[in-house]
Amino acid sequence: MFNLTYEFKLKPTKQQSKIFEDWLEQCRKVYNYGLAERKDWYKSRSCQINACSVRSEYIIPTNAKRPTYASQCRGLTAARKTIEQLRAVQVHVLQQTLKRLEKAFVSMWEQGHGFPRFKKHGQMRSFVFPQLGVKPLEPGRVKLPKIGWVKLRQSREIPGLARVKQARVIKRSSGWYVMLTLAWDVNIPQVMPHGEALGIDVGISHFVAVSNGALFPNPRPFKRLERKLKLLQRRVSRKRIGSGNRRKAQKKVSKLHERIANIRKNYYWELAHNLCDWAGMIFVEDLNLKGLARGMLGKHCLDAGWGQFFQVLEQCCFKRGVYFQKVDSKKTSQVCPNCLTETGKKTLAERVHRCENCGYTTDRDVAAAQVVLLRGLAAVGHTVKMLSEGKFVGIPMKKESSSF
């Protein structure tokens, strides 16, 4: 099974937009009710046996089982019989909201995330249709259960033989969007190492340095628009809470944040396709992004968004048939790529790599990218040959013949 997600902008009518808003609010209430039910059960089991809380006590029978996704779905079915607002929403949409709550608790238990929080008004921004009807897609429109046909801006053609698996409706500051998950009953083989190899080093002064010497600038979208964002946020703080002017000012802030995200994401995809045009293998550093975000240059690291770039590059490599792998990032700037000797730590002001052992000189970031390339080629079983102009070529290792 092979899945791809296509995103399109919806063009709903005023009545359909009102339905979307109502459904988001009902999903938020179901999410909060399910979270309160689970939280009360945990609180009732956290008090001591020989003492009671001074402020309040959660009294739930000892034989009451822990609320789960299945039990809360049964409770949702009973609630829909008495609450008219819940009956107006498609039942699978509400069930997917409870499944979203279940995933939040699983992430807390298995991945160490925080305890799920209640959603304020306006914080629920998407709902999911896990199933669509027969032939839900036509040129320029999509058919959503219980809503009907909704127009969309079809920016690209949908491949043939694809089955629409689910649809997610998302509310953003620029309008409504739909994410269609398309499925094919095929198995895609894994991409094998082949062709020319590239090593990539990410940074702040230059966003990407490539082992062949190419340097790509850092767009810094947040830094360029930070002054405008500060001005808009100041206007929001001066408006009365709950007023219409405050909502209008908040919408302008949201639009600017979306603009920053779009600039960043568009640059990532253009750069990823450019790199895939050059190589058949791409190697990047396996960075501790959370640690870098907490450091002295955390603001600039978050503005660069290396983690999202690696995700985009990996997706682009998969679509273009390019091999992608992460390698160890330790001491990439402290090793000479020519003689593989450690040159010691460099300060941030040192932008040129000069090896005292062999005399190899190049840009600091390019040298780190070449070290990443060497480690990547070693990981896939290739030997390395360095040309006189400073370029590295990977040669597949010959298998030793064995006789029995």
Secondary structure, DSSP 8 states (H G I E B T S, - for coil): -EEEEEEEEE---HHHHHHHHHHHHHHHHHHHHHHHHHHHHHHHTTS-SS---SS------TT-----HHHHHHHHHHHHTT-HHHHTS-HHHHHHHHHHHHHHHHHHHHH---------TTT--EEEES---SS-EETTEEEETTTEEEEEE--S---TT-EEEEEEEEEETTEEEEEEEEEES---------S-EEEEEE-SSEEEEETTS-EEE---HHHHHHHHHHHHHHHHHTS-TT-HHHHHHHHHHHHHHHHHHHHHHHHHHHHHHHHHHH-SEEEEEE--HHHHHTSTTHHHHHHHTHHHHHHHHHHHHHHHT-EEEEEE-TTTTSB-TTT--B-----TT--EEE-TTT--EEEHHHHHHHHHHHHHHHHTTEEEEE-TTS-EEEEE--------
